[in-house]
Amino acid sequence: MAPDGRELRLLDDVPECPRGRGMNACAEAAGYRDFTVYQPATRFWRFQWTEAGILLAATAVLGGIAAGGTVRRRR
């Protein structure tokens, strides 16, 4: 991230960076930061089941709305 909060994609976005210098060293010297967020492998199945539950709940709610709208009795 740039010091002003922008996200950088290329080394060319770092001002005044000589090509012979390493990308991380140059970016850090210019005041930029890089961070990576990861989740341990032990949480994989928990995330998979949580996502499946959320999607199933959304399916049930939207399916109920659709069925209720089409099967509703007229009086």
C-alpha positions in Angstrom: 0.0 0.0 0.0 1.1 3.5 -0.7 1.5 5.9 2.2 -1.7 7.6 1.2 -3.7 4.3 1.3 -3.7 3.5 -2.4 -3.0 -0.1 -3.5 -0.1 -0.6 -5.9 0.1 -3.2 -8.6 3.4 -2.5 -10.3 6.9 -1.5 -9.4 6.5 1.4 -11.9 4.1 3.0 -9.4 6.9 3.5 -6.9 8.5 6.9 -7.7 12.2 7.2 -8.2 13.0 3.5 -7.9 16.2 2.4 -9.6 15.9 -0.9 -11.4 19.0 -2.5 -9.8 17.5 -2.3 -6.3 15.1 -5.0 -5.0 11.4 -4.3 -5.2 10.7 -4.7 -1.5 13.7 -2.7 -0.3 12.9 0.1 -2.8 9.2 0.2 -1.9 9.9 0.2 1.9 12.5 3.0 1.5 9.9 5.1 -0.3 7.4 4.6 2.7 5.3 1.8 1.1 4.1 -1.2 3.1 3.2 -4.7 2.0 1.2 -7.2 4.1 -0.3 -10.6 3.5 -3.2 -12.1 5.4 -3.6 -15.8 5.3 -5.5 -18.4 7.2 -3.9 -21.7 8.4 -4.8 -24.9 6.6 -6.6 -26.2 9.7 -9.4 -23.7 9.1 -10.1 -24.8 5.5 -13.1 -27.1 6.2 -14.6 -24.7 8.8 -14.6 -22.0 6.1 -16.0 -24.4 3.5 -18.9 -25.4 5.8 -19.6 -21.9 6.9 -19.8 -20.7 3.3 -22.0 -23.7 2.4 -24.3 -22.9 5.3 -24.6 -19.2 4.3 -25.4 -20.1 0.7 -27.9 -22.8 1.7 -29.7 -20.3 3.9 -29.8 -17.7 1.1 -31.1 -20.3 -1.2 -33.9 -21.3 1.2 -34.9 -17.6 1.8 -34.9 -16.7 -1.8 -36.6 -19.9 -2.8 -39.3 -19.3 -0.2 -39.9 -15.8 -1.5 -40.1 -17.1 -5.1 -42.4 -19.9 -4.3 -44.6 -17.7 -2.1 -44.9 -15.2 -4.8 -46.0 -17.7 -7.4 -48.2 -19.9 -5.4 -50.0 -17.2 -3.4 -53.8 -17.6 -3.3 -56.0 -15.0 -4.8 -59.1 -14.0 -2.8 
